[in-house]
Amino acid sequence: MARAVTLIRSAALSGVAEYAYAATAPAESRLIFLAGACPLNDDGSTAAIGDYAGQARKAVENMRTALDAAGASLQDVISTRVLVASARQEDLVTAWEVVRDAFGDHDVPSTLMGVTVLGYHDQLVEIEAVAAVLDA
């Protein structure tokens, strides 16, 4: 299957980042803008209370479901923003490692941010994403 997303790397930028620095999609691609994927269970309760990795896993699971409903997958994501309700870098890294591992070799450009609070009770992680697909 042909993919719309092309990841771009630059030898002029540090190789320490665990993501591509840019990505493109052709003009004929259909863009999919996802709402922030939250770590919510089917009943609306917050999953994995107090667990950054557990909430990141649930947010990725919910993002996969939203992508599937839009006719896409993680391989079609062109960029992400990972929001973590913490001022501790270790907590951000814990959430990031789950997200990074979920994407595998498709290491899309991403921003990791510590924020003061997120929208749901006991929520620690939220993942925003944009995807691009080529419709047949």
C-alpha positions, 0 to 999 in steps of 0.5 A: 500500500502506498503511503502519503507520509514521507519522513525527512531527516537532516544530517545538519541536525542532532541525531539524538532526537528519536524522531524525524525532524520533518514530514511531508504529504503530497497535495492529493493526500487527505489530511486527518486531524485527530482530537487529543487522544485521552486515556479514557475507558469505554465508560468514560472513566480515566484509565491507569490513574497515577500511571504515566506509561499506562495512560500513554498506552491507553491514549495510543490505543484510543488514537489507533481506534480513531485513526481506524475510523478515519481509514488510517493507521499509525503508519499514516501519522505525519506529526504528534504532540504528546502532552504530559501533566507533570513538571518532572522530565522523568514523567515526560520521558516515561510517556514518550517511550510508550508513544515512541515504541508504539510508532516503531520505525515510523518515527514521526516529528513530535513535540513532547510537552509538560503541562500543568493540567489536562481536561479529564479528572486524573488525566496525565497524558494526551496525544494529538496527531495529524495523519495523511492518507492517499485514497484509492 
